[in-house]
Amino acid sequence: MGDLTAKLLVLGGGPGGYTAAVRAGQLGVDTILVEQGSLGGTCLNIGCIPSKALIHVAAEYAAAAEAAKASPFGLRLGAPSLDLDATMAWKDGIVGRLNAGVATLLKGAGVRSLQGRGRMLDGKTCRVETDTGPQTIRAEHVLLATGSEPVELPALPFGGRVLSSTGALSLAALPERLAVVGAGYIGLELGMAFARLGVQVTMVEAADRILPGWDAELTRPVLRAMDRLGMALLTGAAARGLTPDGTALRVATGDGGEQVVPTELVLVAVGRRPRTQGFGLEGLDLTMDGAFLRIDARCATSMRNVWAVGDITPGPMLAHRAMAQGHMVAEIVAGARRAFDAVAIPAICFTGPEVVSVGLAPAEARRAVPEVRIGQYPFSANGRALTEAEEEGFVRVVARADSHLVLGIQAVGAGVSELAAGFALALEMGARLEDIAATVHAHPTRGEALQEAALRALGQSAHGV
């Protein structure tokens, strides 16, 4: 097969990679995208999208099960049942539709896509092993967007009864018992989903609380929801491996003892690591930042015209960060002057209730500025939350005390993930408390809680209390 040439080679078809390729193509940049698996990467195929589909099914099932017993507004239903094969088919159908959408976007932008295992030979040359034979690509610019992979514990290697998040999203049958190692956002999202489907779930976390990267006040409503679901929680605990017969998980407890947790399956969700192996990184002269590729504000690496975005670079491993970076790099390659200077990157945990954090939490803000103002408004006083019988949680605004510049917004409650864009916009636009308080918010909506939180931070009386 003959060699291919392009102005931009994108290695990795996940969110950051395909966003960069599509934008570059739209700008007239001759672009080739190389992806070993399915377009969309981890997020679309085995991460964000399928997990949210399963979480939605679990929420619907739990609501139906609750209505079979009682509901605060008089609805009565029969006991629900779940056809897991149909659930998985529905989930896979969504993934398939989005895969097709990505392919259509790439084609519409004039991007050439190549499926196969790519390996960089130098900073401008990539060899791709395809089904029809090897293909060599030479490009003026190279964008590395190889993503990340689940961390495997030595005592619990993936396989058999031990699942990664990928395996947990493609079960043929629900277990009666599930142990989840890691109570970060991936473990908690899936653990709570399975608990809502009737599985007896035990969470095992090495830290002293769930979601250790989030402030404790945000996680308390999640803890209460876990208790209502009958989930067991072991904190300050380390998984040591399965028992010899494979029917239980051995857990080292904080007091130096050991506890045995009976379980059919173990989901290991202790984090993800950058995927830096298998694509020829050792042949490139790139400066590392720990396990990540070091980049500057333009996502440029230490090699000229070699760029990197997403999970292989320092920062939160979030698809929307990778997409924003990829969009920017494409415009730089096309000749624009750009830099990645996001004031706030939303972080969301899709538990029930959901948790959102944008910008600085109170403790972080107090370390950054002399004085802060905090306003917090509960959903128990929000009309829309009450009419949905979902009043757990609150919205919180953190601002400078002197200028009232908003530094962070957090929320916990049903459906608060949909408020994240507004939170981020407020920070990006440099909003002050007065800006949010004076903005007319539609009534009745959960979004009103943001306005009320800003009013409280200003010391003004809040409505509905």
PyMOL commands that set and color helices and strands:
alter all, ss='L'
color gray80, all
select helices_A, chain A and resi 15-26+41-46+48-69+84-108+165-168+185-196+216-228+281-283+310-312+319-333+362-368+379-381+383-387+416-428+433-438+448-457
alter helices_A, ss='H'
color red, helices_A
select strands_A, chain A and resi 4-11+31-35+112-115+117-122+125-130+133-144+148-150+162-163+177-181+200-205+232-235+238-242+248-252+258-262+265-268+272-274+288-289+292-293+306-308+347-349+354-359+372-378+394-400+406-413
alter strands_A, ss='S'
color yellow, strands_A
deselect
rebuild
show_as cartoon
